[in-house]
Amino acid sequence: MRKVSVFGATGSIGQNTIDLIRRDPDAYNVVALSGAGNIRQLAQDAIDLGAEIAVTAHDHRLDDLRSALAGSGVHAAAGEHALIEAAARPADWIMSAIVGAAGLAPGLQALKQGTTLALANKESLVTAGPLLLAEAQAHGARILPVDSEHSAVFQALAGEDIAAVERIIITASGGPFRDWPLEKLRSATLDMACTHPNWDMGKRITIDSASMFNKAMEVIETREYFGVKPAQIEVLVHPESLVHALVGFRDGALMAHLGAPDMRHAIGYALNWPERRDLPVARLDLARIGQLSFHAPDEQRFPALRLAREVMETRGLAGTVFNAAKEQALDHFIAGDVGFTDMSELVEQTLNDLSAELSLNGDILTLDRVLEMDAQARRITEHTAVRMN
């Protein structure tokens, strides 16, 4: 019986992970579950799965969680330190699906026990990729990608030499605004941005998909995961969301990964790796689908992709600033303080304001430096957003 933990259990990735665990309960011993404000869901899942501990990220919700778990035998805890303590509990496989930079510290802690970390928290690699990868290497841990695109690349590379790779192409649905002209994008509302044509995801990641910031993050992740040069990474808009990624080799061959737009495929692949097991996902009927379409993204309408390439060229702490500014800009859009296209302007302005501080100058990337720069970038983005408003 494998010991597993799920961090970010109440989000869409976490719930899909729990769905797969529920389908074969005798195969798993659930150690820890974590969530944020959805205490009812967190407690119910912890009780149903017999978890050792349930942790809410919100300190002020501890009493609520304790009440919901009363009499179950599941320990309740809250706050950042509790998350890190839970991540230190021995487990064979840990899902990292906490949204945002908050997932970095628990992920680093999990790697210290030499376990397998299934990484859905893209912010970890964007903000501190070299640090995360070094921690995994130091402790003999393994990081498995859970983003559908990176899982697809990982699968296409099975048995291949990365040195033979010429290019990696990740696809984007284009979101609800893929055909909108720039002027119309300026008036896009929150409700419009929260409606994804293909995927069922949480609010924040759905908006990030609409702005292409989600894809920009994945471009940076690709650089960190697979160690290829920025120029080798391409993005194609693929409205059907059936081809998740393609890997091009130096002999001209392209290996494509196709599958239904269901996150349980990537999650299940990571959960069962190195084996493949039955998964409850739709099987594609290519004859019925008939055709697939692709086109290049417009970086004038979606400047997040251009900014991602600049971040990859700068390296150092640029990814930390990019992510922190993006998260703050998204908060302001959700609150109605800034417009849809203002988000990319906020991120670019913060990168420009901190450009002199982004280089590590040969220093080793540390968690303290990442957290310091994260906080500084958030303050600058906040001030800029206030002025903009």
Secondary structure, DSSP 8 states (H G I E B T S, - for coil): -EEEEEETTTSHHHHHHHHHHHTSGGGEEEEEEEESS-HHHHHHHHHHHT-SEEEES-GGGHHHHHHHHTTS--EEEESHHHHHHHHTS--SEEEE---SGGGHHHHHHHHTTT-EEEE--HHHHHHHHHHHHHHHHHHT-EEEE-SHHHHHHHHHTTT--GGGEEEEEEEE--GGGTT--HHHHTT--HHHHT--SS----HHHHHHHHHTHHHHHHHHHHHHHH---GGGEEEEE-TT--EEEEEEETTS-EEEEE--S-THHHHHHHHHTTS----------HHHH-----B---TTT-THHHHHHHHHHH-TTHHHHHHHHHHHHHHHHHHTSS-TTHHHHHHHHHHHHTGGG---TT----HHHHHHHHHHHHHHHHHHHHHH-
